[in-house]
Amino acid sequence: MTATPTEAPPSGRVATVLAWCAAVAHPFVLFLSLGTGPYHSTRLRLLLGAVAVGATLPLARRRPLAALALLLGGLLAAATTRPESVLLYLPVLAADAVVGRIAALRPPRVLLPAALGALVVQITATTFITSGQDVFVSTSVALALALLTAVLLGRSVRERRGHADQLKAAAAAEAVAAERLRIARELHDVIAHSIGVVAIQAGVGHRVIETQPAEARKALAVIESVSRETLSGLRRTLGALRTPAEDSPVPGEAPRAPAPGLADLDRLAASTADAGVRVEVRHLGDPGRPLPPEVDLAAYRIVQESLTNVVRHAATPDCRVTVERTGDALVVEIADDGPARPAGSADGGPGGAVGGYGIVGMRERTALLGGRFSAGPRPGGGFHVTALLPLPTARPEGTPAP
């Protein structure tokens, strides 16, 4: 018969029983070790006292309150034999250490009675081994200071542990928020462009279906093609979200296609042309050096979002995309010649509709790569988007890595 999740395994139950037996035996062992034996065998009694105190350690890990009660009982019983004071140092320090553990694990309403009880027992034990009021007072003050030190150390550990837990929770919440933003950007970028094209073509088909059936059929074909492409992109995105962190293949799942990049700009320009906006794409600089995947994807998404908003908001048939690679950066520029906009309309045109997430998403993508982003209306009309994405600097051959 298997143990239920709430049951302790047999080995754990045996260890618990042994810990309780050893701790319960502690007061008797300590009393006998300090109260009997050769009168001058101080070392032997210290050794036996250390063994007796060590017997409580397993229980102190999980049941510090019970361990403290047994330690104090043994201390008080041993003190009645009036041993040398040095023989009680270890039991006192052990009790203080357990109080410190209680301070680290339990709230003040549990800690305060435990600490006060420990102090009362320790001072009571002092009356058996001290002579004279001055010695009793000084010993009691020392006991109180030692116990207070243990309490403060335990509270410090508790506060540090709580702070570490807060930092861990904050880091987890930040990671969740960052992942939600990433998913939102990906879904927005996958869907927005295609839906814009579908909306334009659906409008065209609706207007010409009676008079120009051939144009209506062409619009429907574009809608079908873009819809299939969008569905494929959504499947890739959802598949990536469902794939385990170690990228192990999921049985029955279609293989994931590579993420889009600047090599797909011609296809993106063709789909934008189907929506009624011609796109002129220019590549400047050195196109031979491969781009880091995160830079390649970010640049493509910025162009895609900008073209989506040219189709939706710019009211112009033309748009220009310039991709320039320099030694340490990739510069992406998108500009259109639409009608003039007010200076404050930074969310129109290629950047995104007013109140939308176009500019926000592009700015976030650029910031995550440590780049610079700007978007706004052009003085002579139209809209302009610029993103500068840093590239890793290539080291000369033979140069050691930093």
C-alpha positions in Angstrom: 0.0 0.0 0.0 1.4 3.4 -1.0 1.5 6.3 1.3 -0.8 9.2 0.6 0.8 12.6 -0.2 0.0 13.9 3.4 1.6 10.9 5.1 5.2 10.9 6.1 7.2 8.0 4.7 8.2 5.1 7.1 11.8 6.3 7.3 10.6 9.8 8.2 8.3 8.5 11.0 11.1 6.5 12.4 13.4 9.5 12.4 10.7 11.6 14.1 10.2 9.0 16.9 14.0 8.7 17.5 14.3 12.5 17.7 11.5 12.7 20.2 13.0 9.8 22.3 16.5 11.4 22.3 15.1 14.8 23.2 12.9 13.4 26.0 15.9 11.6 27.4 17.9 14.8 27.5 16.8 16.1 30.9 17.6 12.8 32.6 21.0 12.4 30.9 22.0 15.9 31.7 20.9 15.6 35.3 22.8 12.3 35.8 25.9 13.5 33.9 26.3 16.6 36.1 25.1 15.2 39.3 26.9 11.9 39.5 30.3 10.5 38.7 33.7 11.3 40.0 33.7 14.6 41.8 36.7 16.1 39.9 35.9 14.7 36.4 35.0 18.1 35.0 36.0 17.1 31.4 34.0 13.9 31.6 30.9 15.8 32.8 31.4 18.4 30.0 31.5 15.6 27.5 28.4 13.9 28.8 26.6 17.3 29.0 27.5 18.0 25.4 26.1 14.6 24.4 22.9 15.3 26.3 22.5 18.7 24.6 23.3 17.2 21.2 20.4 14.8 21.6 17.9 17.6 21.3 19.3 19.0 18.0 17.3 16.8 15.7 14.0 17.8 17.4 15.0 21.5 17.5 15.1 21.6 13.7 11.3 20.8 13.4 9.9 21.4 16.9 11.9 24.2 18.4 9.3 24.9 21.1 9.3 21.3 22.3 13.1 21.2 22.2 13.3 24.5 24.2 11.0 23.1 26.9 13.1 20.0 27.2 16.4 21.9 27.3 15.1 24.2 30.0 13.8 21.3 32.0 17.2 19.6 31.8 19.0 22.9 32.7 16.8 23.4 35.8 17.2 19.8 36.9 21.0 19.9 36.4 21.2 23.2 38.3 19.6 21.6 41.4 22.7 19.4 41.7 24.8 22.7 42.2 27.5 21.8 39.7 30.3 24.1 38.7 29.0 27.0 36.7 31.1 26.1 33.6 29.1 22.9 33.3 25.9 24.9 32.6 27.4 27.2 29.9 26.6 24.8 27.0 22.9 24.1 28.1 22.4 27.8 28.4 23.9 28.5 25.0 21.8 25.7 23.4 18.6 27.2 24.9 19.6 30.6 23.5 20.2 29.1 20.1 16.8 27.5 20.0 15.2 30.8 21.1 17.0 32.4 18.1 15.6 29.7 15.8 12.1 30.4 17.2 12.7 34.1 16.5 13.6 33.3 12.9 10.6 31.0 12.3 7.7 32.1 14.5 5.8 35.4 15.0 6.3 37.6 18.0 3.3 36.3 19.8 5.0 32.9 20.0 8.5 34.3 20.4 7.8 36.6 23.4 6.5 33.9 25.8 9.3 31.5 24.8 12.0 34.1 25.4 10.6 35.2 28.7 10.2 31.6 29.8 13.8 30.8 28.9 15.0 33.9 30.8 13.0 33.0 33.9 14.3 29.4 33.9 17.9 30.5 33.4 17.8 33.1 36.2 16.2 30.5 38.4 19.0 28.0 37.7 21.5 30.8 38.5 20.3 30.9 42.1 21.7 27.4 42.6 25.2 28.1 41.4 25.9 31.7 42.5 26.6 33.1 45.9 26.3 36.8 46.7 23.9 39.4 45.3 26.4 41.0 43.0 27.4 37.8 41.3 23.7 36.9 40.9 22.8 40.3 39.4 25.8 40.3 37.0 25.1 36.8 35.9 21.4 37.5 35.3 22.3 40.6 33.2 24.7 38.5 31.2 22.0 35.9 30.6 19.5 38.5 29.5 22.0 40.1 27.1 22.9 36.8 25.6 19.2 35.9 25.1 18.5 39.3 23.6 21.4 38.8 21.2 19.9 35.5 20.1 16.5 37.0 19.6 17.9 39.9 17.5 19.9 37.6 15.3 16.9 35.3 14.8 14.7 38.3 13.8 17.4 39.5 11.5 17.4 36.2 9.8 13.6 36.3 9.5 13.7 39.8 8.0 16.3 38.8 5.5 14.4 35.7 4.5 11.2 37.8 4.1 13.0 40.3 2.0 14.5 37.6 -0.1 11.0 36.1 -0.6 9.6 39.5 -1.6 12.4 40.0 -4.1 11.7 36.5 -5.5 8.0 37.3 -5.8 8.7 40.6 -7.4 11.1 39.0 -9.9 8.5 36.4 -10.7 5.8 39.0 -11.2 8.1 41.0 -13.4 8.9 38.0 -15.5 5.2 37.2 -15.9 4.5 40.8 -16.9 7.4 40.8 -19.4 6.1 37.5 -20.9 2.6 38.9 -21.1 3.9 41.9 -23.0 5.9 39.7 -25.3 2.9 37.5 -26.1 0.8 40.6 -26.6 3.3 42.1 -29.0 3.6 38.9 -31.0 -0.1 38.3 -31.3 -0.6 42.0 -32.2 2.1 41.9 -34.9 1.0 38.5 -36.3 -2.7 39.6 -36.6 -2.8 43.3 -37.2 -1.1 43.4 -40.6 -3.1 40.5 -42.0 -6.4 41.8 -40.6 -5.7 45.2 -42.2 -5.1 43.6 -45.6 -8.2 41.4 -45.2 -10.3 44.5 -44.3 -9.1 46.4 -47.4 -9.7 43.5 -49.7 -13.1 42.7 -48.3 -14.1 46.3 -48.9 -12.8 46.2 -52.4 -14.7 42.9 -53.1 -17.9 44.3 -51.6 -17.8 47.3 -53.9 -17.0 45.6 -57.1 -18.7 42.2 -56.8 -21.6 43.3 -59.0 -19.6 45.2 -61.6 -16.2 43.6 -61.7 -16.5 39.9 -60.7 -12.8 39.3 -61.7 -11.6 41.9 -59.2 -13.9 40.5 -56.5 -12.5 37.0 -57.1 -8.9 38.5 -56.9 -9.8 40.2 -53.6 -11.2 36.9 -52.2 -8.1 35.0 -53.3 -5.9 37.6 -51.4 -8.2 37.2 -48.4 -7.8 33.4 -48.5 -4.0 33.6 -48.9 -3.6 36.2 -46.1 -5.9 34.3 -43.8 -4.1 31.0 -44.2 -0.8 32.8 -43.6 -2.2 34.4 -40.5 -3.5 31.1 -39.2 -0.1 29.5 -39.8 1.6 32.4 -37.9 -0.9 32.0 -35.0 -0.2 28.2 -34.9 3.6 28.9 -34.7 3.1 31.4 -31.9 0.8 29.2 -29.9 3.1 26.2 -30.5 6.1 28.2 -29.2 4.1 29.1 -26.1 3.2 25.5 -25.5 6.7 24.0 -26.2 8.6 23.1 -23.0 11.6 25.3 -22.1 14.1 22.6 -23.2 12.5 22.8 -26.7 11.6 19.1 -26.6 9.3 18.2 -29.5 5.6 17.6 -28.7 4.2 14.4 -30.2 1.8 15.2 -33.0 2.7 18.8 -33.2 3.7 20.3 -36.6 7.3 21.4 -36.8 7.8 25.1 -35.9 8.8 27.3 -38.8 11.6 29.8 -38.3 10.7 33.2 -37.1 10.3 35.9 -39.8 13.1 38.3 -40.5 14.3 40.9 -43.0 14.7 38.3 -45.6 10.9 38.2 -45.7 10.5 41.9 -46.5 9.7 41.2 -50.2 6.8 38.9 -49.3 5.6 41.5 -46.7 5.8 44.2 -49.4 3.8 42.1 -51.8 1.0 41.5 -49.2 1.0 45.3 -48.5 0.6 45.9 -52.3 -2.4 43.7 -52.3 -3.9 46.1 -49.8 -3.3 49.0 -52.1 0.0 50.4 -50.9 3.2 50.1 -53.0 6.3 49.6 -50.9 9.8 50.5 -52.1 12.4 48.6 -50.1 16.0 49.7 -50.1 18.9 47.9 -48.4 22.0 49.9 -47.6 25.3 49.0 -46.1 26.8 45.5 -45.8 24.0 42.9 -46.2 26.4 39.9 -46.0 26.9 39.7 -42.2 24.1 37.8 -40.6 22.0 39.5 -38.0 21.3 38.2 -34.5 17.9 36.5 -34.5 16.4 38.9 -32.0 17.5 41.9 -34.0 16.2 40.4 -37.3 12.8 39.6 -35.8 12.5 43.0 -34.1 13.3 44.8 -37.3 10.8 42.8 -39.3 8.1 43.4 -36.7 8.7 47.1 -36.7 8.5 47.3 -40.5 5.3 45.0 -40.4 3.6 47.2 -37.9 4.5 50.4 -39.7 3.2 49.1 -43.0 0.0 47.9 -41.3 -0.7 51.4 -40.2 0.2 53.0 -43.5 -2.5 50.8 -45.0 -5.0 51.7 -42.3 -4.3 55.3 -41.6 -2.0 57.1 -44.0 -4.3 57.5 -47.0 -1.4 57.2 -49.4 -0.6 54.7 -52.2 3.2 54.7 -51.6 5.6 54.0 -48.8 9.4 53.7 -48.5 11.3 51.2 -46.3 15.0 51.7 -45.8 17.2 49.1 -44.0 20.8 50.2 -43.4 23.5 48.1 -41.8 26.4 50.0 -40.3 29.3 48.6 -38.3 27.5 48.6 -34.9 23.8 49.2 -35.6 20.9 48.4 -37.9 18.8 51.4 -38.8 15.2 50.8 -40.0 13.2 53.7 -41.5 9.7 53.8 -42.8 8.2 56.9 -44.3 5.0 57.7 -46.3 3.8 60.8 -48.1 0.3 61.0 -46.7 -1.5 64.2 -45.8 -0.1 66.5 -43.2 -0.9 65.8 -39.5 -0.8 68.0 -36.4 2.5 68.0 -34.6 1.0 66.1 -31.6 -0.5 63.2 -33.6 2.4 60.9 -33.0 0.1 57.9 -33.0 -1.1 58.2 -36.6 0.4 57.0 -39.9 2.9 54.3 -39.8 3.2 54.4 -36.0 -0.3 53.2 -35.2 -3.8 54.5 -34.7 -4.5 57.0 -31.9 -4.9 55.1 -28.7 -3.5 51.9 -30.3 -0.5 49.8 -29.4 1.6 50.2 -32.5 4.1 52.8 -31.3 4.1 51.2 -27.8 5.0 47.8 -29.2 7.7 49.1 -31.5 9.2 51.2 -28.8 9.3 48.3 -26.4 11.0 46.0 -29.0 13.6 48.7 -29.6 14.2 49.3 -25.9 14.6 45.6 -25.1 17.6 45.6 -27.5 19.0 48.8 -26.1 18.2 50.9 -29.2 16.6 54.2 -30.0 13.2 54.7 -31.5 11.3 57.8 -32.9 8.0 58.2 -34.6 6.1 61.3 -35.7 4.7 63.4 -38.5 7.0 64.8 -41.2 7.0 68.6 -41.7 5.9 68.4 -45.3 3.2 65.7 -44.7 3.3 62.0 -44.1 4.7 60.1 -41.2 8.2 58.8 -40.3 9.3 55.9 -38.1 13.0 55.3 -37.3 14.5 52.5 -35.2 18.2 52.1 -34.4 19.0 48.6 -33.2 22.5 48.0 -31.8 24.5 45.1 -33.3 27.2 43.1 -31.5 30.7 44.3 -32.5 32.7 41.7 -34.3 36.2 41.0 -32.8 39.2 40.7 -35.0 40.7 37.3 -35.4 43.0 36.3 -32.5 41.4 38.8 -30.1 40.5 37.0 -26.9 36.9 37.2 -25.6 36.3 39.7 -22.8 
